[in-house]
């Protein structure tokens, strides 16, 4: 099998002068994770969604969203991109491309012919190729990355649950919407960052990884109980650790969610001042 048979042709590209905010929006809207960087029709670098996340402020930042957007608008792709790009030719064996990706520990290879980017080969493309050799449906055929996206049955509703009384009330309405739209529901719980648990004598009771597994197991049990109200709707579980509002937005972006749903606790007075509103943020 040749690379050109499985690559995504005519990939979306950006210039080094493109702002990081524009690159991030492009990745999100096109559902892609790798952007070749082209200048004067020649490949000069590549930027990935991981690169963007690396330079974004920490979720614990005190910056407002508009301030973060301002910073990302000022930062250019050329300042963040990887310049030593590993590439492959369209007539190269797919086995060679796989070896390059494994050895370099990368998830995408620009396909270059006569110094021009003619395609991109990603992990998804390789999985389609593998599926075809196993006799399984290989998914969509390669398409230009700028073609309209129409993926039936790909709708996802992200439901954030914190386990507080009343937080599951949103599930009744979401079940109706999910069944009508043929959507999958992903239940998400965001827990505080985990640290090693110590007793009063400063002896270790549970290491951070053990505590993480305990929280995940308990949350999955909780999810399984509340998911029964959704009936036959496909349900996924996700447990994340960090600042709730930031993690909910990050999960929605990574999962390409069509809708975020949660119940508001309608806190007032001092409680609202101290604990704030995750839904509002």
N, C-alpha and C positions, 0 to 999 in steps of 0.2 A: 504494500500500500504506500502511496505517495502522499506527502504533506498536502499538496494542492487538492487532493480528493476529500480532505476532512477539515481543512482550515476554513475559517470564516473570512470570505473575501471582502475587499474594500472596507477595511475596518475604520471606525471613527478615530480620528487623530486630533491632536491639538498642537498649537505652536508654543514655543518656550515663553512667549509673552502673555499667554492665557493665564488669567487669575486662578488661584487655587479654588476659589469659590465656584467659578464657572466649571472647572474640571470636575469638582465633586457633584455638581448638579447634573452634568452630562453623564457621569457614571450611574447616578441614581435613575435618571429618566430613561437611559438606554439599557439599564440592567446589565452593565458590564463592569469589570473590575480592573481592566488594563487599558491604558491609553498610550499608544505610540506617540512620541513627540517629534514633529516633522518641521523642518525649516528649509525653505528653498527646495521642496520636494525630496529632501533627504532625511533619513532617520538620524536624529541627534540624541534621543533618549527615550525613556519610558517612565510613566508614572502609574502607580497602582492605588487602589483604595486604601491599602495598608499605609502607603506613604502619606496619604492625606490624613488618616487617623493619627499618625505619629506626630504630625506638626500641629494638630488641633489642641487647644488648651485642655487641661485635665478636667474631668467632670466636676471636680471639687472647686473649680475656679469661681471667683466672684464676678466674673465678667457677664454682662447681659448678652443675649443672643445677637442683638444688633451690633454689639462691640466685637463679638467673635466674627461675625460676617464682615465687618470693616477690616479686621486683621487679615482674613482670608482673601479679601478683595485686593489688598495691597501686596500680598505674597504671590509671586509668579511661579508657574510650573517649572521654569528653567532653574529656579533656586532649589527645588526639591527633587526633581527627576533623577533617575539613575542614568549615568552617561555611558557606562560600559555595557552596552546592550548586547545580549546574546541573541543571535538570529539564526534562521534556517532558510534554505532555499525551497521554492515550491516543488522542485523535482527531487528533493532529498527524501530518503526513505523515512517512513513514519517511525521506524525503530530508532533511527538516529535522533529524531526530534525528542522521543521519549527519553532516551539516554541523556540528552542535554538537559532536559527539565529535571530529571532525577539528580544528576550530578551537581547541577547548579542550584537545586532546591528552589525552583521558580514555578509559577503557575501559568505563565504565558510566554509564547515565543512569537515575536514579529516575523512574518515571512517576507523576505526581501528578494527582489529580482532586479538586477541592474541598478542597485542602490535605491530603488523605490519600494515602498511598503505596499505589497499586493494582498496581504492577508494577515491573520493572526491565528495562532494555534493555542488553545487553552485546554485546561483540564477537562472541561465539559466536552470539547471536541474529541479528546482522546477517549473519554467514556463512551461516546457515541460509536467510535470506531471499535472499541472493545465489545460493545453490545452487538454490533453487526457480526463480529466473528463468532459470537456465542449463539447466534440465531435469534436474538431478542430484537424487538423493535428499537431502532437506533435513534428515535426522536426526530426532530425537525432536520431537514437537509440543510447544508450550509446556506446561509443567506447573507447578503450585504448587511453590514451592521447598521446602515442608515435606513434600512427598509422598515416599514411600519411594523410595530410589535403587536401580535395578536395571538395570545396563548390561552386558548379556552381552558376553563377549569383551574386557572392559576390564582384565583382571588383568595386573599388571605385577610382575616380579621384578627387583629391583635387585641386581646383582652387582658388588661392589667388587673391583678387581684392581689390585695395585701393581706387577706385573711381576716380583716376587721368585720364586725357584724354589719351586714347589709351590702358588702362589696360584691356579693354574687347576684344581687338583684338585677344587674345589667344583663345577665345571661339569658333571661327569658326573651328579651327583645332581640338579642344577638342571634339566638337560635332561629327565630323567624326570618331574620335577614339572611343568615347563612344558608338556610334551606332554599329560600327564594333565589339566591344568587349562585348556588352551587359552590359555596365558599368553604374553605377550611378555617377552623378557629384555632388560634394558638394562645394558650393560657400562659401568662407570664407573671412570675413573682420576682420582685427585686428585694433581696435581703441586704442588710448592712455588710460592709467588708468584714471578712472573717479573720480573727486573730487567734493565736494559741490561747486555750482556756487554762487558767491557773486557779488554784484554791487559795484560801486565806494565808497559807504558809508559803505561797509562791511556788508550789509544786505543780508540774504540768499535769492537767487532767485530760486534755485532748489537744492534739496538734491541729494546726489550721486545716490541713487536708482532711483529717478525720471529721472535724466540725463541719466542713463544707459538704462532705458526703452525707452526714446526718441531716443537715438542713435540706439538701436536695431530696433525700428519701422521704422525709416528712412532708415536704411540699408536694411531691408526686402523689403521695397517699391522699392529701387534701384535694389535689386536682382530680384524681380519679373519682372522688366522692361527688364533687360539684359538677363534673362533666356529664353525669347521668341525666341532668336536666336538659342536655342538648340533644338527646335521642341519638339518631343515626348520623348526625353531623360529624365529619372527620375532625378529630381534635389532636393537637400537638401540645407538648409541655415544654416550658423553658424556665430555667431558674438562673438569675443573674445576680451579681453582687456589686453594690456601688450606690451612687446617688439615684433615687428612683426616677426622677424626670429625665435625667440624661440617659439612663439605661433604657428606658422605655422608647425614647426617640431613636437611640442607636439600634435597638432590636428591630424597630419598625423599618428603619433604613436598610439594615442588613437582610431582613426577610422580605423586603419589597411589599410591605403591608398596604392594603387598599384602605384600611380603616383602623383607627385606634379607638377602643371603647373602655371606659372605666366608670365606676360610680364615684360621685363626689360625696365626701363626708359632711359637707356644708358646715365646716367649723366656723365659729364666730369668736369675736373678742380676743381674749388672751390666747386661747388655743390656736386660733388662726395665725396670730402674730408669731407664736413660738414655733408651731409645727408647719405652718404654711399650707398651701394647696398644691398637691402634685398635679391634679387635673389642670389647674390654672397655669402652672409653669409649663 
